[in-house]
């Protein structure tokens, strides 16, 4: 899995802190009009960074 998007409620500060601590970024916030609970929410996004490649070329 290289990418995850998930929703949480804006008032769920514990979940938000957890996601942000693990590299998720807030991508969108809504007023909740379109969710079942009518609760303001936030969309988080996480993307795996590509692994750096090592160059084995001799220098000089």
CORRAKA-V414710 format. One record per residue. N is the residue number from 0. PHI is phi in radians with two decimals (none if undefined). OMEGA is omega in whole degrees, -180 to 180 (NA if undefined). Layout:
N_PHI_OMEGA + N_PHI_OMEGA
This chain:
0_none_-178 + 1_-1.86_-174 + 2_-2.71_178 + 3_-2.38_170 + 4_-2.20_179 + 5_-2.62_179 + 6_-1.87_168 + 7_-2.54_178 + 8_-1.29_-179 + 9_-1.02_-177 + 10_-1.37_-180 + 11_-1.45_-174 + 12_-1.13_178 + 13_-1.12_179 + 14_-1.14_-179 + 15_-1.08_179 + 16_-1.09_179 + 17_-1.06_-178 + 18_-1.07_-178 + 19_-1.15_178 + 20_-1.13_-179 + 21_-1.76_171 + 22_1.60_175 + 23_-1.32_175 + 24_-2.11_178 + 25_-1.26_-175 + 26_-1.88_-177 + 27_-2.76_173 + 28_-2.11_178 + 29_-2.20_177 + 30_-1.51_178 + 31_1.53_-177 + 32_-1.03_-176 + 33_-1.76_177 + 34_-1.87_-174 + 35_-1.05_-177 + 36_-1.48_-177 + 37_1.01_-177 + 38_-1.95_178 + 39_-0.94_-177 + 40_-2.34_-178 + 41_-2.45_177 + 42_-1.68_177 + 43_-1.86_-179 + 44_-2.35_175 + 45_-2.31_178 + 46_-2.35_177 + 47_-1.20_178 + 48_-1.36_177 + 49_-1.12_178 + 50_-1.26_179 + 51_-1.15_177 + 52_-1.71_-180 + 53_-1.63_177 + 54_-1.66_180 + 55_-1.80_178 + 56_-1.24_176 + 57_-1.18_179 + 58_-1.53_174 + 59_1.86_NA
